[in-house]
Amino acid sequence: MAVSTSSGAAEQSMAVVEESLDAYNERMEWFADAQYGMFIHFGLYSQLGGVWKEKQIKGYAEWIQHKAKISRDEYPELLKTFNPSKFDAELIVSTAKQAGMKYLVITSKHHEGFCLWDSQYTDYDVASTPFKGRDILDELNQACKKHGLKFGLYYSILDWHHPSHSGIDRNTEVVAGRGQEYIDYQKNQVLELIEKYDPAVLWFDGDWAKWWTLQDGTDLYNAIRSASAHVIVNNRVSKRQSFDADFVTKEQGHFKQAFPKHWEACYTMNKSWGYKTHDHNWKDASKVYEKLKDVNMKGGNLLLNVGPDGNGVVQDEAISILLKAGKM
């Protein structure tokens, strides 16, 4: 099994870890049957609700550090107030179950760099907040096991907090001479997540970064596959245009025709992924249901997002839509 890319006129072939077709199909079987999952965007940004210094910030709420140009000195102050004490994994997972969902993926680390678990590789994590002592990744993982859902983790290739990154932009470069430092940090964290939570899915994003190469992504994929015999990985672990293992991810849109490979479409229920106080543009239950059926008919899964607020609470509107759509 190999993936290929072109660099100028040169064609390269970069091999991924060897696996028989039968082994791949067995590993992917649950995903092929799942059809429907829950995405959860949650982080420091959830406290802000898309508002900075009393101003509503345009764009996705989880991008607020970039959109509002919040400095690297000021943004970490949010650590002092991160305390989502009302986060209820049982409610979230049981709602997903009632809605007909078969798996769940939560943002363990988004572009802001904050880690929702106590990581040995950084202090920019939940253990440095008033919420220390609770592990909502484990809480969700255990609730998923109880209700028969697969548990997955999102991890951003970008990291605006890490000193190797030159800024807080979409196309932030890596500081000269510090690229390998960050690649090692990232790999260590991903392997740490596998060891701590044994996820069924690792879901990557941020592969558009110019410094992140197809080879970097292939190397990380191979390290993941060596660490876990059953985890499945989306193609954004590497360059999405050239890499399609283990499944293809589409965002806020999906294929118009049936697609021959394993794939998934992720959508928001309103306009933002992260919680936004002023985003009330909800898709109704019938629209969610029709989107689910259309994606499924074309061979894909729908990964539908919720964004808990700073207290860890999922909006009543989102829960109502999920439950209504689940009955259709």
Secondary structure by P-SEA (a helix, b strand, c coil): cbbbbbcccbbbbbbcccccaaaaaaaaccccccccbbbbbbccccccccccccccccccccccccccccccccccccccccccccccaaaaaaaaaaaccccccccccccccccccccccccccccccccccccaaaaaaaaaaaaccccbbbbbccccccccccccccccccccccaaaaaaaaaaaaaaaaacccccbbbbcccccccccaaaaaaaaaaaaaacccccccccccccccccccbbbbccccccccccccbbbbbbccccccccccccccccaaaaaaaaaaaaaabbbbbbbbbbcccccccaaaaaaaaaaaac
